[in-house]
Amino acid sequence: MIYTLTLNPSIDYVVHLDRFESGITNRTTSEEYYIGGKGINVSCILSQLDIRSTALGFCAGFTGDAIEKGLRDQNICSEFIRLKEGISRINIKMKADKESEINAQGPHISEEEFNELLAKTDRITDGDTIVLAGSIPKTVADDTYERILSRLEGRQVRIVVDATKKLLLNCLKYRPFLIKPNRQELSEIFNTDAGSEQETERCARELMKMGARNVIVSLGGEGAVLFAEDGSTYRSGTVKEKVLSTVGSGDSMVAGFIAGFEKTGNYGYALKLGTACGNATAFSPGLADRRKIEEILQKL
């Protein structure tokens, strides 16, 4: 079983305007909403690829109800801890002459409620995968991911971490199966310019020395490169098509890689499917569906 963790899920409310002007009433031309959060995004793409997963995390209030319903509608098992107070976030994504976002903080998570989540991880067993994705809310401790991974020690669990800076680095001692930094994040971690192929590889190999087993580096419009634990390097390009939104593209790549590796055990195919999923989401108004993923996969 694949488990995804979303500590601070959201409803992403996307509004489209011809242009935005502050200080007056602005009218939208259209709007839509999506259930959001990096772990949830991974589960949604896995579902499109016929891979079952269980979504873990926290939710609260009427927005929490909508998030759980959204997952049920996609046949995704969710086992969220219901928080006693507050509501799950509503994030506003404004697409006008410029794109802007307003992201909410989310509800308070008590130590008692966090311990309920830890107890749910006890069912994760040998051969399972857990995906820790995104930042952590301000109401939980900085070592939250470490506490979860420490609880899993001694079990043969594939760990996937899609996080940044210290949050990522502090997880490397648990030898994650996969991490996915981009060049900018590599530059920030190692205080360098990872713009060249040589420097990108040097930084990725350094992360592997620190514990990461496989490292995907997203190269934006240039595609992606995988430095695999078998010593091989795999590259994947991109498809040229109009980008509608990059939100969720990285999560889609993670989901596609996991699905590809689950099905074949082949690193090259896993990267190709991951790239197809990431591209397909970038070319879609929300997360990609199966039809779009298959269309892009045929072009890579």
N, C-alpha and C positions, 0 to 999 in steps of 0.2 A: 504494500500500500504506500502511496505517496501522501504525505501530510504537508499542507502549506500553512504557514503562520502569518496572520495579519493582526498585529497588535492594535492598530488604529484604523479600522476600515472606514469607508466614507460612501456617501452618495455624491457623485460628481455631477453637478448641474452645469451643463454647457449652454451658454447663451451666445447667439450670433447677432451682431449688429453691423450695419453698414459702416458706422464710425461711432466712437464713444466721445462724449463731451462732458467734462466734469461740471457739476453745479447745476445741471438741468435734469429733467426727466428724459431718459433714453428709452426707446422702444426697440424690442428685439425683432428680428426678421424670422427667427426660428429658435427653438430650444429643444434639448433632449437631456436625459439623465441616464447615468450608468452607475452600477455598483462598482466601487473602486477600492484600491489598496493593492500593493504589489503581490502579496500572496494570493489574494482573490483572483487577480489577473492571471496568475500562473494556473490556478485551478480551472478558470474559464477556458483557457486555450487547451489545456489537457483534455477537457471534456470534448472540445471540438475534434480532438485527435483520438477519441474513444479510449482515453486513459482515465481510469477512476482515481479520484483523490478525495481526501477529507480535509476540509477547511477548518482550521482552528483559529482562535483569537477571542476578541471581546466585542460585544455590541450592546447597545443600550437604546431605550426609548423607541419612538415610532420609526425613526430612521433605521434603527437596528432591525425592526420587524421587516422593513423593506429590503434590507440587505439579505436577510435570511430567505425571504421569499424569492428574491432574484437568483439566489443560488439553487433553491429547490426547482425553480423554473428551468434551470439548465441541468437538472439531474445531478447536482453536486451535493454530496453529503456535507453538512455543516454541523459542527459541534462547538459553537461559540459559547463562551461564558457570558451569561446575561448580567450586566452590571446593575447595581441597585439604583444608581443615580445618573442623571445626565442623559444625553442623546449622542448617538454616533454622529460623526462629522458630516456636514454638508460643505463641500468645497465648490467654489464658483470658478468656472473656467470661461473667461470672456474672450470671444473671437471677433475682433473688429478690425480697424485699420492697423491696430497692434494687438498682440495677444497678451492678456493679463490673467493672473490667477489670485484668488483669495482662499487660502487653506486654513481651516479651523483647527483648534487645538485638540478637540475631542474630550471625552469624559474622564473623570478620575478613576484610576484603577487601584484598589486597595491591596495590601499585602495578602489578605485573606483570599481575595479574588484571584490574585496572581498564583497563589498556591493551588487553587482549583485547576488552573491551566497546567501547572507542573504535573499534577496528578494525572491529567489526561495523556501526558507524554509517556507515562509508564507502559502504555499499551504498544508503543512503537517498538518493534522487535527486529531481529536480524533479517537483512534483506530489504527492509523498508527504506524510504527516502523522506527526509524532512527538508523543507525549503524555508529558510529564514530570510525574509525579504523586506527591505525598506528601513527607514529610521524608526526609532522607538519613541513613544510619547513621553512628554516631560514628567508624567506622573509615575513612571516606573524608573528603577535604578539603571545606571549606565551599564551595569554588568548583566543586564537581563538576558542577552543572548548566551553569555557564558554560563549563567545558571542553568539554562535549558540544556546546553550541550554537555555540561558537567553531569547532569542527571542521566544523560544517554551513554556515558562512558561505559565501556565493557560490552556494548552491543555493536554488532556489525551493521551500522546504519549509514547510508549515504547521506552526507550533509551537504546542502547547497546553501551558500551564503551570498546574497546580493545586497551588499551594504557598502558604506563608504568609510574611509579614514579609520579612526580608532575602532569603530564598531566592527569593521572587517578585520583589521589587524589583530584584535584581541581574540578572534575566533580561529586564527590560523593554527594555534597550538592543538586544536581538535582535529586537524588534518581533513578539512572539508574536501569532498569529492570535486566540487566545482565552485569557482568564484568568477565574477564577470565585471572587472573594472573597465573603464574606457581610458583613453589616453590622458585626458585631463585629470582623472582620478589618480592614474599612475604618477603623473607629474606632481600632484599635491602630496602623495604619500612619500615620494623619494626626493622631493624638493629639486626637481630637474625638469628638463623639457623632453617629454617622451614623444615628440613629434616624428622622429625618424624611426625607421624599422629596427635599426640596431638598438636604439635606446628603449624602444617598446619591448623588444625581446629581453634585454638585460633586466628591466624592471619586472617583467613577468617571471623570468627565471628566479629572480630574487624572492618573489612571493612564494614560489615553489619550494625554495630552500627553507622558507619560514613555515611551511606546512601544507600549502595548497597543493592538491594532487593534479588538478587540471585548471588551466586559466584561459578563459575566453577574453580577448581584448576587443571591444567594439571599436571599429575604425570609422564610424559614421558612414559617409557616402562611399568610402572605400571598402566596405564590407566588414569582415571580422577575421581574426586569426586565433586559432586554438593551439596552445602549448600543452600537449598531452603528457600524462604520466608515463607513457611508454617511450618517451623521448622524441616522438614525432611532432611535426608542426603541420597543421592543416589550415588552409585558407579558403575563404568563401567570399564571393563578390556580392554585388547587389543588382537589383533590377531597376531600370529607369522608368519611373512612373510618378504621377503627381502625388506628393506627400500631403495628406489631409491633416494628420496629427501624429506627432511622435509619442504621445502619451501611451504608455503601456507597451511600447515596442521592445524595450529591454526585457520586460517580464515575459513577453511572448517568445523572445529568443531563448530565455532560460527554459520555458515550458517545452519548446520544440526540441531543444537539446536533450532534456530529460526523456521525452517521449521517444526520440530517435534512438537513444542509447538503450532504453528499456526494451525496445522492439528488436534491435539488431546487435547491440554490444559493439557497434562500429563507430569510432570517433568521427571519421570523415562524414558519414551519413548523418550523425547526430548534429554536427555543426551545420550541415546543409539544411536540415529540417529546421533547426533553430533560426538560421538566417531567413528562411522562407517565412516562418511565423512572424519574425520581427518586421520584415518588409511588408508582409500582408497587413499587419496592424497599422503600419505607417500610411498605407494606401486606403485605409478604411476610416469611416467617421468615428467608430469605437474600436473595440477589439475585433480582430479578424474572425471570420467564420471559416468553416472547413472548405467551402468552395474556393474562397480567395486564397487560402493557404495552398491548396492543390494547384491552383492556377500559377502561383508564383514559383512553386517547387519545380514545375515543368520548365520554367524559364532559366533556372539557375544552372 
